Amino acid sequence: WNKKAPADWTSEEIDRLITKSPWAKTVKAQYASGAGNSGDGGGYPGGGGGYPGGGGGYPGGGGRSGGIGIPGIGGIGIPGIGGMGRGRGNSGGSPRGGAASPYEGTVRWESARPVLDAMKSPLPEAFEGRYVISVSGIPLMGGRSMGGEDDDSSASRRQEQDDLDRLKGLSSLRPKGRDVVQAGVVARQVGSGSSFLFGFSREMLPLGTRDGDIVFTTQMGRLVVKAGFLPKEMLYHGELAV
């Protein structure tokens, strides 16, 4: 993508850019703590109830606005974190929090110029001036059916908006060593019930090539999706492309 003009990219090169590149990550969702009737008490013993050092949420406290934490994130277990210990009994046979799910999808930085050049379609107007990240291939487990062609009732639209608002409150970006920024806009991509767009304020989160790993996290119903991006790799013709 740095050696050719977009018009000269092959279909294989485009596919690699939008599925496996500095701007696109293949991820496997994990079950959130309490995803089923597992009776595990909302977290792993010794795990602190959330991410390491977070005291029940993300490291370094809450989001940017007045130190308010992101609701619903606390208590998500992530495998490989020391001190988790063993979960309690899973009497109902439901998946334990932090366990790998069978769902795999793609997390992509949609607002990056090379991705826009590859996709050849503009982002929705509501996402103008924002970093935009998409999650595709992973269902909103526990949410209502979204955007069904045969269900256009006002109640269904209200429920869909409620689901999107809940998803917005559970979605964030966090560069290493910096504050969490919560999603400001979330929408379902038109024509795809299992692809969602997440918009984040550029003003609240200026990014540069010196920033460390940027972690995107969302909780889609009973599934936690997490992906990391490294700014120094996200260069397009010598400039950071986010």
C-alpha positions in Angstrom: 0.0 0.0 0.0 3.0 2.3 0.4 4.6 1.3 -2.9 1.6 1.5 -5.2 -1.2 3.9 -6.0 -4.6 2.6 -4.7 -5.8 2.2 -8.3 -3.0 -0.4 -8.8 -3.8 -2.5 -5.8 -4.7 -6.1 -6.6 -7.8 -7.7 -5.1 -5.4 -9.9 -3.0 -3.6 -6.8 -1.7 -6.8 -5.1 -0.8 -8.1 -8.2 1.0 -4.8 -8.3 3.0 -5.1 -4.6 3.9 -8.7 -4.9 5.2 -8.3 -8.2 7.0 -4.7 -8.6 8.2 -2.6 -5.4 8.3 -1.6 -2.7 10.8 -5.2 -1.4 10.5 -7.1 -4.8 10.6 -6.9 -7.5 13.2 -8.5 -10.9 13.3 -9.7 -11.5 16.8 -11.6 -14.2 18.8 -14.3 -13.0 21.2 -14.3 -14.1 24.8 -17.2 -14.6 27.1 -17.8 -11.9 29.5 -17.9 -12.7 33.2 -21.4 -13.7 34.1 -22.2 -14.5 30.5 -24.3 -17.4 31.6 -25.7 -19.0 34.8 -22.2 -19.9 35.8 -22.4 -18.6 39.4 -18.9 -17.4 39.2 -19.7 -14.2 41.1 -18.8 -11.8 38.3 -15.1 -12.3 38.2 -12.1 -14.5 38.9 -10.8 -14.8 42.5 -7.8 -12.7 42.9 -8.4 -10.9 39.6 -9.4 -7.6 41.1 -12.8 -7.8 39.3 -11.5 -6.5 36.0 -8.3 -5.6 34.1 -5.0 -5.6 36.0 -4.4 -2.7 38.3 -7.8 -1.3 37.4 -9.6 -1.7 40.7 -12.6 -3.1 38.9 -12.2 -1.4 35.6 -9.5 -0.2 33.3 -6.0 0.6 34.4 -5.6 4.2 35.4 -9.1 4.9 36.5 -12.1 5.9 34.4 -12.7 7.9 31.3 -11.7 11.5 30.5 -14.9 13.1 31.7 -14.6 13.7 35.4 -13.0 10.4 36.2 -16.3 8.5 35.4 -15.6 4.8 34.8 -17.1 3.0 31.9 -20.2 1.2 33.0 -20.4 -2.6 32.8 -16.7 -3.2 32.0 -15.6 -4.2 35.5 -15.5 -7.9 36.1 -14.4 -9.0 32.7 -11.9 -11.8 33.0 -9.1 -12.0 30.5 -7.1 -15.2 30.2 -3.3 -15.0 30.9 -3.5 -12.3 33.6 -1.7 -13.4 36.7 -3.5 -13.9 40.0 -6.8 -14.9 38.5 -6.9 -18.3 40.2 -9.8 -20.6 39.5 -13.4 -19.7 38.8 -16.2 -21.1 40.9 -18.4 -23.9 39.9 -20.1 -23.8 36.5 -23.1 -25.8 37.5 -25.3 -24.8 34.6 -22.7 -25.7 32.0 -22.6 -22.1 30.8 -19.3 -20.5 29.5 -17.1 -19.1 32.2 -16.1 -15.4 32.0 -12.8 -15.0 30.1 -13.2 -18.3 28.3 -12.7 -18.3 24.5 -15.8 -18.3 22.4 -16.3 -19.9 19.0 -16.8 -16.4 17.4 -14.0 -14.9 15.3 -14.2 -11.6 13.5 -12.3 -8.6 12.2 -11.6 -5.3 14.1 -10.6 -2.7 11.5 -9.6 1.0 11.8 -12.1 2.3 9.2 -11.2 5.9 9.3 -7.6 5.3 8.2 -6.9 6.6 4.7 -5.6 3.3 3.3 -8.7 1.5 4.4 -10.9 4.2 2.9 -8.9 4.0 -0.3 -9.4 0.2 -0.3 -13.1 0.2 0.6 -13.9 3.0 -1.9 -16.9 4.2 0.1 -17.3 7.1 2.5 -18.1 6.7 6.2 -21.6 7.7 7.4 -21.9 11.4 8.1 -22.4 10.8 11.8 -18.8 9.7 12.1 -17.2 12.7 10.5 -14.2 14.0 12.4 -13.9 10.8 14.5 -11.7 7.8 14.6 -13.9 5.0 13.4 -13.3 1.3 14.2 -15.5 -1.5 13.0 -16.2 -5.0 14.4 -17.5 -7.5 11.9 -18.3 -11.2 12.1 -19.1 -11.3 15.8 -22.8 -11.2 16.9 -24.3 -8.9 19.5 -25.0 -11.8 21.8 -27.9 -11.1 24.2 -29.1 -8.1 22.2 -32.3 -8.1 20.2 -32.4 -8.8 16.5 -31.2 -5.6 14.9 -32.6 -4.0 11.8 -34.7 -6.9 10.6 -36.3 -6.1 7.2 -39.7 -7.4 8.4 -39.7 -5.7 11.8 -39.9 -1.9 11.4 -42.1 -1.2 14.4 -41.4 1.8 16.6 -40.8 -0.6 19.6 -38.2 -2.5 17.6 -36.4 0.7 16.6 -36.4 1.9 20.2 -35.0 -1.5 21.3 -32.3 -1.3 18.6 -31.3 2.2 19.8 -31.2 1.0 23.4 -28.9 -1.8 22.3 -26.6 0.7 20.5 -26.6 3.1 23.4 -25.6 0.2 25.7 -22.9 -0.9 23.3 -21.6 2.7 23.2 -21.2 2.7 27.0 -19.2 -0.5 26.8 -16.7 0.5 24.1 -13.5 2.4 24.5 -10.0 3.2 23.1 -7.0 3.4 25.4 -3.4 4.2 24.3 -0.9 2.7 26.6 -0.3 4.9 29.7 -3.2 7.3 28.8 -6.8 7.7 29.8 -9.6 5.7 28.4 -11.9 7.4 25.9 -15.4 6.1 25.5 -17.2 5.8 22.1 -19.3 8.8 21.2 -21.2 7.2 18.3 -22.1 3.6 17.6 -24.1 2.4 14.6 -24.8 -0.9 12.8 -23.4 -0.9 9.3 -26.2 -0.8 6.7 -26.9 -4.1 5.1 -25.1 -6.1 7.8 -26.6 -7.1 11.1 -23.3 -8.3 12.6 -21.1 -5.4 11.6 -20.9 -2.3 13.8 -19.1 1.0 13.6 -17.6 2.8 16.7 -16.7 6.5 16.6 -14.2 8.2 19.0 -13.5 11.9 19.4 -10.2 12.9 17.8 -10.1 16.0 20.0 -10.3 14.0 23.2 -7.7 11.5 22.0 -4.9 13.1 19.8 -2.7 10.3 18.6 0.9 10.3 17.4 3.5 7.7 16.2 5.1 7.9 19.7 2.0 6.4 21.3 2.2 2.9 22.5 -0.2 0.1 21.8 -3.8 1.4 21.4 -6.3 -1.1 22.8 -9.9 -1.1 21.5 -12.4 -2.9 23.7 -16.1 -3.5 23.4 -18.6 -5.8 25.1 -21.2 -7.1 22.6 -23.8 -8.5 24.9 -22.2 -11.6 26.4 -19.0 -11.3 24.2 -15.9 -9.2 24.9 -13.9 -8.1 21.8 -10.5 -6.7 22.2 -7.8 -5.6 19.6 -4.5 -3.7 19.8 -3.1 -1.3 17.2 0.4 0.1 17.1 0.7 3.7 15.7 4.3 3.4 14.5 3.1 0.6 12.2 0.1 2.5 10.9 2.0 4.7 8.4 0.7 5.5 5.0 3.1 7.3 2.7 5.2 8.3 5.7 2.3 9.7 7.8 0.2 8.3 10.6 -3.1 7.0 9.2 -5.8 6.7 11.7 
